């Protein structure tokens, strides 16, 4: 027993000694060391994504559910998109960038490896499928205006189906993702990857299908739908479209919504394209990952793809007056009134106008000009101003 123990200790010492001697020649025996300045840069960049994505998309959900008038079919889909971005920001980004870019090692344990890998794939499916559902809904509403519009209940059923399929499709990822080491040494870094595939052909086919379903097929559907919508709204006149001022306002409102969603889709396509291109190139020729500077290229494309989850709230605030007013209300609450909402701004503007109209009576007291003839109160005047 003692002899075997001594032999084991001797073998461990020999291995440790060899690893120490070969560290400079074999980087795979220990995690790659990232310079401190680069660690600070990476942590700062990804922290910005997490804070803005969680804060902005949570505010979007609050705005929609706070006011009854905001609970529309379109906004239900926007909430679903916001929840997928929150899922990505909270449960995927922190683990992946720390393990892959800061530590170059998986420190979060065996259990979290398949969960995080699975949820990241789920979040991407949720985003792409929701964007497709929005585009199809807008396509039917614009191209076939006389058809019955989707009801809120139908929208909730579609959203439920999207979430179910998004959780079902990447199940093989959760089954096959495990921690492993490329070198059977205790000091070697651990990686969270899909390693339990027994058939390489099946693994390759699954990877291609995932890439097609997550990005390329949805992108094709989005291009076709919004391309047809652009032709119908800006190039050709929709059949049966009236020329009344009410119809013109409704048409302009539709155009604003379409512009907003096209912006969302374009940013989505731009953010995810470089990473998908690198993944395709890596599948064709894995040696590209050994190219000088590829770590920095991969880091930049990965950050760009992950950053997609923080842009949508800014787009809604920029291109939609209702969301903009909702964001101003939330900021007004957090800043104790330093940032004013649209309603408060319009109220102050009305009060300034009303002050100008005051006059001094003969006995020196202030009286409002023609106040007895007014039939509108301040809130009514505010609503009139907003409508203008």
Protein Blocks (a to p, Z undefined) as FASTA:
>chain_A
ZZmmmmmmmmmmmmmmmmmmmmmmmmmlpccdddfklmmmmmmmmmmmmmmmmmmmmmmm
mmmmmpmklmcfklmmmmmmmmmmmmmmmmmmmmmmmmmmmnopafebjklmmmmmmmmm
mmmmmmmmmmmmmmmmmmmmmmmmmbccddfklmmmmmmmmmmmmmmmmmmmmmmgccdd
fbdcfkbccddddfkbfblklmmmmmmmmmmmmmmmmmmmmmmmmmmmmmmmmmpccehi
afbfklmmmmmmmmmmmmmmmmmmmmmmmmmmmmmmmmmmmmmmmmlmmpghklmmmmmm
mmmmmmmmmmmmmmmmmmomklmmmmmmmmmmmnnomaccfklmmmmmmmmmmmmmpccd
fkopacdehklmpcbdfklmmmmmmmZZ
